[in-house]
Amino acid sequence: MHIFDKDVYRAAKLLIDQNGEEAVIVASKRADQFLAEGDRDGQRLWMQIVKAVLELKNTTKPDRLN
């Protein structure tokens, strides 16, 4: 399986847009589902997406300061 980084980040951005703060949880659960099914490639892909979500969330500046 060969997934390009831009595809992983595109998926991560979509998850963030759709799930907000829950994006990491959603991606982690998906990775767990693939692992439970014995699909190591699928699990690895979703773990890459988890990492990309975390990276994108850490580089996003807050709209306002509290």
mmCIF file of the N, C-alpha and C atoms, coordinates in Angstrom:
data_MODEL
# 
_entry.id   MODEL 
# 
loop_
_atom_site.group_PDB 
_atom_site.id 
_atom_site.type_symbol 
_atom_site.label_atom_id 
_atom_site.label_alt_id 
_atom_site.label_comp_id 
_atom_site.label_asym_id 
_atom_site.label_entity_id 
_atom_site.label_seq_id 
_atom_site.pdbx_PDB_ins_code 
_atom_site.Cartn_x 
_atom_site.Cartn_y 
_atom_site.Cartn_z 
_atom_site.occupancy 
_atom_site.B_iso_or_equiv 
_atom_site.pdbx_formal_charge 
_atom_site.auth_seq_id 
_atom_site.auth_comp_id 
_atom_site.auth_asym_id 
_atom_site.auth_atom_id 
_atom_site.pdbx_PDB_model_num 
ATOM 1   N N  . MET A 1 1  ? 0.853   -1.179 0.000  1.00 0.00 ? 1  MET A N  1 
ATOM 2   C CA . MET A 1 1  ? 0.000   0.000  0.000  1.00 0.00 ? 1  MET A CA 1 
ATOM 3   C C  . MET A 1 1  ? 0.895   1.237  0.000  1.00 0.00 ? 1  MET A C  1 
ATOM 4   N N  . HIS A 1 2  ? 0.581   2.166  -0.877 1.00 0.00 ? 2  HIS A N  1 
ATOM 5   C CA . HIS A 1 2  ? 1.367   3.390  -0.959 1.00 0.00 ? 2  HIS A CA 1 
ATOM 6   C C  . HIS A 1 2  ? 0.425   4.586  -0.901 1.00 0.00 ? 2  HIS A C  1 
ATOM 7   N N  . ILE A 1 3  ? 0.432   5.257  0.212  1.00 0.00 ? 3  ILE A N  1 
ATOM 8   C CA . ILE A 1 3  ? -0.414  6.441  0.396  1.00 0.00 ? 3  ILE A CA 1 
ATOM 9   C C  . ILE A 1 3  ? 0.503   7.655  0.484  1.00 0.00 ? 3  ILE A C  1 
ATOM 10  N N  . PHE A 1 4  ? 0.194   8.671  -0.283 1.00 0.00 ? 4  PHE A N  1 
ATOM 11  C CA . PHE A 1 4  ? 0.989   9.883  -0.269 1.00 0.00 ? 4  PHE A CA 1 
ATOM 12  C C  . PHE A 1 4  ? 0.639   10.730 0.944  1.00 0.00 ? 4  PHE A C  1 
ATOM 13  N N  . ASP A 1 5  ? 1.626   11.448 1.458  1.00 0.00 ? 5  ASP A N  1 
ATOM 14  C CA . ASP A 1 5  ? 1.409   12.303 2.619  1.00 0.00 ? 5  ASP A CA 1 
ATOM 15  C C  . ASP A 1 5  ? 0.256   13.275 2.408  1.00 0.00 ? 5  ASP A C  1 
ATOM 16  N N  . LYS A 1 6  ? 0.153   13.833 1.204  1.00 0.00 ? 6  LYS A N  1 
ATOM 17  C CA . LYS A 1 6  ? -0.909  14.812 0.967  1.00 0.00 ? 6  LYS A CA 1 
ATOM 18  C C  . LYS A 1 6  ? -2.286  14.175 1.139  1.00 0.00 ? 6  LYS A C  1 
ATOM 19  N N  . ASP A 1 7  ? -2.421  12.899 0.806  1.00 0.00 ? 7  ASP A N  1 
ATOM 20  C CA . ASP A 1 7  ? -3.696  12.204 0.993  1.00 0.00 ? 7  ASP A CA 1 
ATOM 21  C C  . ASP A 1 7  ? -3.993  11.992 2.479  1.00 0.00 ? 7  ASP A C  1 
ATOM 22  N N  . VAL A 1 8  ? -2.967  11.675 3.244  1.00 0.00 ? 8  VAL A N  1 
ATOM 23  C CA . VAL A 1 8  ? -3.128  11.493 4.686  1.00 0.00 ? 8  VAL A CA 1 
ATOM 24  C C  . VAL A 1 8  ? -3.544  12.824 5.316  1.00 0.00 ? 8  VAL A C  1 
ATOM 25  N N  . TYR A 1 9  ? -2.882  13.906 4.939  1.00 0.00 ? 9  TYR A N  1 
ATOM 26  C CA . TYR A 1 9  ? -3.222  15.212 5.510  1.00 0.00 ? 9  TYR A CA 1 
ATOM 27  C C  . TYR A 1 9  ? -4.592  15.695 5.031  1.00 0.00 ? 9  TYR A C  1 
ATOM 28  N N  . ARG A 1 10 ? -4.951  15.354 3.824  1.00 0.00 ? 10 ARG A N  1 
ATOM 29  C CA . ARG A 1 10 ? -6.290  15.707 3.324  1.00 0.00 ? 10 ARG A CA 1 
ATOM 30  C C  . ARG A 1 10 ? -7.353  14.986 4.155  1.00 0.00 ? 10 ARG A C  1 
ATOM 31  N N  . ALA A 1 11 ? -7.130  13.710 4.432  1.00 0.00 ? 11 ALA A N  1 
ATOM 32  C CA . ALA A 1 11 ? -8.064  12.936 5.261  1.00 0.00 ? 11 ALA A CA 1 
ATOM 33  C C  . ALA A 1 11 ? -8.109  13.501 6.683  1.00 0.00 ? 11 ALA A C  1 
ATOM 34  N N  . ALA A 1 12 ? -6.962  13.865 7.220  1.00 0.00 ? 12 ALA A N  1 
ATOM 35  C CA . ALA A 1 12 ? -6.904  14.430 8.571  1.00 0.00 ? 12 ALA A CA 1 
ATOM 36  C C  . ALA A 1 12 ? -7.662  15.749 8.641  1.00 0.00 ? 12 ALA A C  1 
ATOM 37  N N  . LYS A 1 13 ? -7.486  16.596 7.641  1.00 0.00 ? 13 LYS A N  1 
ATOM 38  C CA . LYS A 1 13 ? -8.186  17.886 7.608  1.00 0.00 ? 13 LYS A CA 1 
ATOM 39  C C  . LYS A 1 13 ? -9.690  17.674 7.535  1.00 0.00 ? 13 LYS A C  1 
ATOM 40  N N  . LEU A 1 14 ? -10.125 16.728 6.720  1.00 0.00 ? 14 LEU A N  1 
ATOM 41  C CA . LEU A 1 14 ? -11.543 16.422 6.602  1.00 0.00 ? 14 LEU A CA 1 
ATOM 42  C C  . LEU A 1 14 ? -12.102 15.933 7.938  1.00 0.00 ? 14 LEU A C  1 
ATOM 43  N N  . LEU A 1 15 ? -11.359 15.070 8.619  1.00 0.00 ? 15 LEU A N  1 
ATOM 44  C CA . LEU A 1 15 ? -11.795 14.586 9.935  1.00 0.00 ? 15 LEU A CA 1 
ATOM 45  C C  . LEU A 1 15 ? -11.922 15.731 10.931 1.00 0.00 ? 15 LEU A C  1 
ATOM 46  N N  . ILE A 1 16 ? -10.977 16.644 10.915 1.00 0.00 ? 16 ILE A N  1 
ATOM 47  C CA . ILE A 1 16 ? -11.034 17.804 11.811 1.00 0.00 ? 16 ILE A CA 1 
ATOM 48  C C  . ILE A 1 16 ? -12.250 18.666 11.479 1.00 0.00 ? 16 ILE A C  1 
ATOM 49  N N  . ASP A 1 17 ? -12.466 18.902 10.195 1.00 0.00 ? 17 ASP A N  1 
ATOM 50  C CA . ASP A 1 17 ? -13.618 19.716 9.775  1.00 0.00 ? 17 ASP A CA 1 
ATOM 51  C C  . ASP A 1 17 ? -14.938 19.080 10.190 1.00 0.00 ? 17 ASP A C  1 
ATOM 52  N N  . GLN A 1 18 ? -15.017 17.763 10.097 1.00 0.00 ? 18 GLN A N  1 
ATOM 53  C CA . GLN A 1 18 ? -16.263 17.058 10.393 1.00 0.00 ? 18 GLN A CA 1 
ATOM 54  C C  . GLN A 1 18 ? -16.451 16.747 11.871 1.00 0.00 ? 18 GLN A C  1 
ATOM 55  N N  . ASN A 1 19 ? -15.355 16.557 12.600 1.00 0.00 ? 19 ASN A N  1 
ATOM 56  C CA . ASN A 1 19 ? -15.460 16.065 13.973 1.00 0.00 ? 19 ASN A CA 1 
ATOM 57  C C  . ASN A 1 19 ? -14.845 16.971 15.029 1.00 0.00 ? 19 ASN A C  1 
ATOM 58  N N  . GLY A 1 20 ? -14.226 18.054 14.612 1.00 0.00 ? 20 GLY A N  1 
ATOM 59  C CA . GLY A 1 20 ? -13.643 18.987 15.570 1.00 0.00 ? 20 GLY A CA 1 
ATOM 60  C C  . GLY A 1 20 ? -12.677 18.323 16.520 1.00 0.00 ? 20 GLY A C  1 
ATOM 61  N N  . GLU A 1 21 ? -12.873 18.576 17.802 1.00 0.00 ? 21 GLU A N  1 
ATOM 62  C CA . GLU A 1 21 ? -11.989 18.050 18.837 1.00 0.00 ? 21 GLU A CA 1 
ATOM 63  C C  . GLU A 1 21 ? -12.022 16.525 18.931 1.00 0.00 ? 21 GLU A C  1 
ATOM 64  N N  . GLU A 1 22 ? -13.031 15.905 18.380 1.00 0.00 ? 22 GLU A N  1 
ATOM 65  C CA . GLU A 1 22 ? -13.168 14.448 18.435 1.00 0.00 ? 22 GLU A CA 1 
ATOM 66  C C  . GLU A 1 22 ? -12.420 13.738 17.299 1.00 0.00 ? 22 GLU A C  1 
ATOM 67  N N  . ALA A 1 23 ? -11.763 14.485 16.424 1.00 0.00 ? 23 ALA A N  1 
ATOM 68  C CA . ALA A 1 23 ? -11.118 13.903 15.245 1.00 0.00 ? 23 ALA A CA 1 
ATOM 69  C C  . ALA A 1 23 ? -10.087 12.837 15.604 1.00 0.00 ? 23 ALA A C  1 
ATOM 70  N N  . VAL A 1 24 ? -9.299  13.079 16.630 1.00 0.00 ? 24 VAL A N  1 
ATOM 71  C CA . VAL A 1 24 ? -8.286  12.098 17.033 1.00 0.00 ? 24 VAL A CA 1 
ATOM 72  C C  . VAL A 1 24 ? -8.958  10.820 17.520 1.00 0.00 ? 24 VAL A C  1 
ATOM 73  N N  . ILE A 1 25 ? -10.023 10.971 18.278 1.00 0.00 ? 25 ILE A N  1 
ATOM 74  C CA . ILE A 1 25 ? -10.743 9.805  18.791 1.00 0.00 ? 25 ILE A CA 1 
ATOM 75  C C  . ILE A 1 25 ? -11.349 8.999  17.650 1.00 0.00 ? 25 ILE A C  1 
ATOM 76  N N  . VAL A 1 26 ? -11.962 9.695  16.698 1.00 0.00 ? 26 VAL A N  1 
ATOM 77  C CA . VAL A 1 26 ? -12.574 9.020  15.549 1.00 0.00 ? 26 VAL A CA 1 
ATOM 78  C C  . VAL A 1 26 ? -11.517 8.238  14.771 1.00 0.00 ? 26 VAL A C  1 
ATOM 79  N N  . ALA A 1 27 ? -10.393 8.875  14.490 1.00 0.00 ? 27 ALA A N  1 
ATOM 80  C CA . ALA A 1 27 ? -9.327  8.204  13.730 1.00 0.00 ? 27 ALA A CA 1 
ATOM 81  C C  . ALA A 1 27 ? -8.727  7.040  14.517 1.00 0.00 ? 27 ALA A C  1 
ATOM 82  N N  . SER A 1 28 ? -8.568  7.207  15.821 1.00 0.00 ? 28 SER A N  1 
ATOM 83  C CA . SER A 1 28 ? -8.020  6.131  16.653 1.00 0.00 ? 28 SER A CA 1 
ATOM 84  C C  . SER A 1 28 ? -8.953  4.929  16.684 1.00 0.00 ? 28 SER A C  1 
ATOM 85  N N  . LYS A 1 29 ? -10.243 5.178  16.782 1.00 0.00 ? 29 LYS A N  1 
ATOM 86  C CA . LYS A 1 29 ? -11.213 4.084  16.779 1.00 0.00 ? 29 LYS A CA 1 
ATOM 87  C C  . LYS A 1 29 ? -11.186 3.343  15.445 1.00 0.00 ? 29 LYS A C  1 
ATOM 88  N N  . ARG A 1 30 ? -11.034 4.095  14.372 1.00 0.00 ? 30 ARG A N  1 
ATOM 89  C CA . ARG A 1 30 ? -10.968 3.467  13.045 1.00 0.00 ? 30 ARG A CA 1 
ATOM 90  C C  . ARG A 1 30 ? -9.724  2.589  12.940 1.00 0.00 ? 30 ARG A C  1 
ATOM 91  N N  . ALA A 1 31 ? -8.605  3.078  13.454 1.00 0.00 ? 31 ALA A N  1 
ATOM 92  C CA . ALA A 1 31 ? -7.371  2.275  13.460 1.00 0.00 ? 31 ALA A CA 1 
ATOM 93  C C  . ALA A 1 31 ? -7.581  0.995  14.266 1.00 0.00 ? 31 ALA A C  1 
ATOM 94  N N  . ASP A 1 32 ? -8.243  1.119  15.407 1.00 0.00 ? 32 ASP A N  1 
ATOM 95  C CA . ASP A 1 32 ? -8.519  -0.055 16.244 1.00 0.00 ? 32 ASP A CA 1 
ATOM 96  C C  . ASP A 1 32 ? -9.411  -1.062 15.525 1.00 0.00 ? 32 ASP A C  1 
ATOM 97  N N  . GLN A 1 33 ? -10.382 -0.563 14.755 1.00 0.00 ? 33 GLN A N  1 
ATOM 98  C CA . GLN A 1 33 ? -11.267 -1.452 14.002 1.00 0.00 ? 33 GLN A CA 1 
ATOM 99  C C  . GLN A 1 33 ? -10.484 -2.273 12.976 1.00 0.00 ? 33 GLN A C  1 
ATOM 100 N N  . PHE A 1 34 ? -9.594  -1.599 12.268 1.00 0.00 ? 34 PHE A N  1 
ATOM 101 C CA . PHE A 1 34 ? -8.783  -2.316 11.278 1.00 0.00 ? 34 PHE A CA 1 
ATOM 102 C C  . PHE A 1 34 ? -7.884  -3.339 11.951 1.00 0.00 ? 34 PHE A C  1 
ATOM 103 N N  . LEU A 1 35 ? -7.305  -2.972 13.083 1.00 0.00 ? 35 LEU A N  1 
ATOM 104 C CA . LEU A 1 35 ? -6.444  -3.906 13.804 1.00 0.00 ? 35 LEU A CA 1 
ATOM 105 C C  . LEU A 1 35 ? -7.245  -5.127 14.265 1.00 0.00 ? 35 LEU A C  1 
ATOM 106 N N  . ALA A 1 36 ? -8.445  -4.902 14.784 1.00 0.00 ? 36 ALA A N  1 
ATOM 107 C CA . ALA A 1 36 ? -9.293  -5.998 15.245 1.00 0.00 ? 36 ALA A CA 1 
ATOM 108 C C  . ALA A 1 36 ? -9.668  -6.944 14.104 1.00 0.00 ? 36 ALA A C  1 
ATOM 109 N N  . GLU A 1 37 ? -9.751  -6.387 12.900 1.00 0.00 ? 37 GLU A N  1 
ATOM 110 C CA . GLU A 1 37 ? -10.081 -7.198 11.718 1.00 0.00 ? 37 GLU A CA 1 
ATOM 111 C C  . GLU A 1 37 ? -8.838  -7.867 11.121 1.00 0.00 ? 37 GLU A C  1 
ATOM 112 N N  . GLY A 1 38 ? -7.686  -7.583 11.698 1.00 0.00 ? 38 GLY A N  1 
ATOM 113 C CA . GLY A 1 38 ? -6.452  -8.172 11.202 1.00 0.00 ? 38 GLY A CA 1 
ATOM 114 C C  . GLY A 1 38 ? -5.869  -7.455 9.996  1.00 0.00 ? 38 GLY A C  1 
ATOM 115 N N  . ASP A 1 39 ? -6.343  -6.263 9.713  1.00 0.00 ? 39 ASP A N  1 
ATOM 116 C CA . ASP A 1 39 ? -5.869  -5.475 8.570  1.00 0.00 ? 39 ASP A CA 1 
ATOM 117 C C  . ASP A 1 39 ? -4.787  -4.512 9.046  1.00 0.00 ? 39 ASP A C  1 
ATOM 118 N N  . ARG A 1 40 ? -3.553  -4.987 9.032  1.00 0.00 ? 40 ARG A N  1 
ATOM 119 C CA . ARG A 1 40 ? -2.431  -4.176 9.527  1.00 0.00 ? 40 ARG A CA 1 
ATOM 120 C C  . ARG A 1 40 ? -2.171  -2.953 8.644  1.00 0.00 ? 40 ARG A C  1 
ATOM 121 N N  . ASP A 1 41 ? -2.360  -3.097 7.338  1.00 0.00 ? 41 ASP A N  1 
ATOM 122 C CA . ASP A 1 41 ? -2.153  -1.947 6.448  1.00 0.00 ? 41 ASP A CA 1 
ATOM 123 C C  . ASP A 1 41 ? -3.169  -0.850 6.752  1.00 0.00 ? 41 ASP A C  1 
ATOM 124 N N  . GLY A 1 42 ? -4.419  -1.236 6.933  1.00 0.00 ? 42 GLY A N  1 
ATOM 125 C CA . GLY A 1 42 ? -5.457  -0.268 7.272  1.00 0.00 ? 42 GLY A CA 1 
ATOM 126 C C  . GLY A 1 42 ? -5.184  0.399  8.608  1.00 0.00 ? 42 GLY A C  1 
ATOM 127 N N  . GLN A 1 43 ? -4.730  -0.396 9.560  1.00 0.00 ? 43 GLN A N  1 
ATOM 128 C CA . GLN A 1 43 ? -4.407  0.144  10.881 1.00 0.00 ? 43 GLN A CA 1 
ATOM 129 C C  . GLN A 1 43 ? -3.259  1.143  10.796 1.00 0.00 ? 43 GLN A C  1 
ATOM 130 N N  . ARG A 1 44 ? -2.231  0.804  10.034 1.00 0.00 ? 44 ARG A N  1 
ATOM 131 C CA . ARG A 1 44 ? -1.089  1.716  9.873  1.00 0.00 ? 44 ARG A CA 1 
ATOM 132 C C  . ARG A 1 44 ? -1.515  3.023  9.199  1.00 0.00 ? 44 ARG A C  1 
ATOM 133 N N  . LEU A 1 45 ? -2.359  2.908  8.188  1.00 0.00 ? 45 LEU A N  1 
ATOM 134 C CA . LEU A 1 45 ? -2.846  4.106  7.507  1.00 0.00 ? 45 LEU A CA 1 
ATOM 135 C C  . LEU A 1 45 ? -3.581  5.022  8.484  1.00 0.00 ? 45 LEU A C  1 
ATOM 136 N N  . TRP A 1 46 ? -4.476  4.451  9.271  1.00 0.00 ? 46 TRP A N  1 
ATOM 137 C CA . TRP A 1 46 ? -5.240  5.276  10.212 1.00 0.00 ? 46 TRP A CA 1 
ATOM 138 C C  . TRP A 1 46 ? -4.377  5.829  11.327 1.00 0.00 ? 46 TRP A C  1 
ATOM 139 N N  . MET A 1 47 ? -3.310  5.150  11.689 1.00 0.00 ? 47 MET A N  1 
ATOM 140 C CA . MET A 1 47 ? -2.379  5.711  12.670 1.00 0.00 ? 47 MET A CA 1 
ATOM 141 C C  . MET A 1 47 ? -1.619  6.890  12.069 1.00 0.00 ? 47 MET A C  1 
ATOM 142 N N  . GLN A 1 48 ? -1.345  6.838  10.766 1.00 0.00 ? 48 GLN A N  1 
ATOM 143 C CA . GLN A 1 48 ? -0.732  7.995  10.099 1.00 0.00 ? 48 GLN A CA 1 
ATOM 144 C C  . GLN A 1 48 ? -1.699  9.173  10.125 1.00 0.00 ? 48 GLN A C  1 
ATOM 145 N N  . ILE A 1 49 ? -2.974  8.888  9.928  1.00 0.00 ? 49 ILE A N  1 
ATOM 146 C CA . ILE A 1 49 ? -3.988  9.943  9.957  1.00 0.00 ? 49 ILE A CA 1 
ATOM 147 C C  . ILE A 1 49 ? -4.093  10.525 11.365 1.00 0.00 ? 49 ILE A C  1 
ATOM 148 N N  . VAL A 1 50 ? -4.034  9.668  12.389 1.00 0.00 ? 50 VAL A N  1 
ATOM 149 C CA . VAL A 1 50 ? -4.043  10.157 13.779 1.00 0.00 ? 50 VAL A CA 1 
ATOM 150 C C  . VAL A 1 50 ? -2.896  11.141 13.982 1.00 0.00 ? 50 VAL A C  1 
ATOM 151 N N  . LYS A 1 51 ? -1.695  10.755 13.545 1.00 0.00 ? 51 LYS A N  1 
ATOM 152 C CA . LYS A 1 51 ? -0.524  11.628 13.702 1.00 0.00 ? 51 LYS A CA 1 
ATOM 153 C C  . LYS A 1 51 ? -0.702  12.939 12.946 1.00 0.00 ? 51 LYS A C  1 
ATOM 154 N N  . ALA A 1 52 ? -1.278  12.864 11.748 1.00 0.00 ? 52 ALA A N  1 
ATOM 155 C CA . ALA A 1 52 ? -1.498  14.073 10.956 1.00 0.00 ? 52 ALA A CA 1 
ATOM 156 C C  . ALA A 1 52 ? -2.529  14.976 11.625 1.00 0.00 ? 52 ALA A C  1 
ATOM 157 N N  . VAL A 1 53 ? -3.581  14.405 12.201 1.00 0.00 ? 53 VAL A N  1 
ATOM 158 C CA . VAL A 1 53 ? -4.587  15.199 12.921 1.00 0.00 ? 53 VAL A CA 1 
ATOM 159 C C  . VAL A 1 53 ? -3.917  15.926 14.083 1.00 0.00 ? 53 VAL A C  1 
ATOM 160 N N  . LEU A 1 54 ? -3.123  15.207 14.848 1.00 0.00 ? 54 LEU A N  1 
ATOM 161 C CA . LEU A 1 54 ? -2.433  15.837 15.977 1.00 0.00 ? 54 LEU A CA 1 
ATOM 162 C C  . LEU A 1 54 ? -1.508  16.954 15.512 1.00 0.00 ? 54 LEU A C  1 
ATOM 163 N N  . GLU A 1 55 ? -0.810  16.707 14.434 1.00 0.00 ? 55 GLU A N  1 
ATOM 164 C CA . GLU A 1 55 ? 0.102   17.723 13.897 1.00 0.00 ? 55 GLU A CA 1 
ATOM 165 C C  . GLU A 1 55 ? -0.667  18.961 13.434 1.00 0.00 ? 55 GLU A C  1 
ATOM 166 N N  . LEU A 1 56 ? -1.752  18.745 12.714 1.00 0.00 ? 56 LEU A N  1 
ATOM 167 C CA . LEU A 1 56 ? -2.542  19.874 12.224 1.00 0.00 ? 56 LEU A CA 1 
ATOM 168 C C  . LEU A 1 56 ? -3.166  20.656 13.376 1.00 0.00 ? 56 LEU A C  1 
ATOM 169 N N  . LYS A 1 57 ? -3.627  19.955 14.388 1.00 0.00 ? 57 LYS A N  1 
ATOM 170 C CA . LYS A 1 57 ? -4.227  20.634 15.538 1.00 0.00 ? 57 LYS A CA 1 
ATOM 171 C C  . LYS A 1 57 ? -3.192  21.428 16.312 1.00 0.00 ? 57 LYS A C  1 
ATOM 172 N N  . ASN A 1 58 ? -1.957  20.951 16.356 1.00 0.00 ? 58 ASN A N  1 
ATOM 173 C CA . ASN A 1 58 ? -0.899  21.650 17.086 1.00 0.00 ? 58 ASN A CA 1 
ATOM 174 C C  . ASN A 1 58 ? -0.386  22.862 16.332 1.00 0.00 ? 58 ASN A C  1 
ATOM 175 N N  . THR A 1 59 ? -0.595  22.905 15.031 1.00 0.00 ? 59 THR A N  1 
ATOM 176 C CA . THR A 1 59 ? -0.117  24.047 14.251 1.00 0.00 ? 59 THR A CA 1 
ATOM 177 C C  . THR A 1 59 ? -1.211  25.071 13.996 1.00 0.00 ? 59 THR A C  1 
ATOM 178 N N  . THR A 1 60 ? -2.437  24.746 14.392 1.00 0.00 ? 60 THR A N  1 
ATOM 179 C CA . THR A 1 60 ? -3.548  25.673 14.204 1.00 0.00 ? 60 THR A CA 1 
ATOM 180 C C  . THR A 1 60 ? -3.553  26.665 15.353 1.00 0.00 ? 60 THR A C  1 
ATOM 181 N N  . LYS A 1 61 ? -3.543  27.933 15.005 1.00 0.00 ? 61 LYS A N  1 
ATOM 182 C CA . LYS A 1 61 ? -3.570  28.974 16.035 1.00 0.00 ? 61 LYS A CA 1 
ATOM 183 C C  . LYS A 1 61 ? -5.019  29.221 16.458 1.00 0.00 ? 61 LYS A C  1 
ATOM 184 N N  . PRO A 1 62 ? -5.218  29.467 17.736 1.00 0.00 ? 62 PRO A N  1 
ATOM 185 C CA . PRO A 1 62 ? -6.574  29.764 18.195 1.00 0.00 ? 62 PRO A CA 1 
ATOM 186 C C  . PRO A 1 62 ? -7.098  31.061 17.574 1.00 0.00 ? 62 PRO A C  1 
ATOM 187 N N  . ASP A 1 63 ? -8.409  31.113 17.358 1.00 0.00 ? 63 ASP A N  1 
ATOM 188 C CA . ASP A 1 63 ? -9.027  32.316 16.789 1.00 0.00 ? 63 ASP A CA 1 
ATOM 189 C C  . ASP A 1 63 ? -8.930  33.496 17.737 1.00 0.00 ? 63 ASP A C  1 
ATOM 190 N N  . ARG A 1 64 ? -8.955  33.183 19.011 1.00 0.00 ? 64 ARG A N  1 
ATOM 191 C CA . ARG A 1 64 ? -8.880  34.257 20.004 1.00 0.00 ? 64 ARG A CA 1 
ATOM 192 C C  . ARG A 1 64 ? -8.149  33.742 21.226 1.00 0.00 ? 64 ARG A C  1 
ATOM 193 N N  . LEU A 1 65 ? -7.643  34.646 21.986 1.00 0.00 ? 65 LEU A N  1 
ATOM 194 C CA . LEU A 1 65 ? -6.970  34.276 23.218 1.00 0.00 ? 65 LEU A CA 1 
ATOM 195 C C  . LEU A 1 65 ? -7.929  34.400 24.368 1.00 0.00 ? 65 LEU A C  1 
ATOM 196 N N  . ASN A 1 66 ? -7.855  33.466 25.297 1.00 0.00 ? 66 ASN A N  1 
ATOM 197 C CA . ASN A 1 66 ? -8.728  33.508 26.480 1.00 0.00 ? 66 ASN A CA 1 
ATOM 198 C C  . ASN A 1 66 ? -8.004  34.131 27.634 1.00 0.00 ? 66 ASN A C  1 
# 
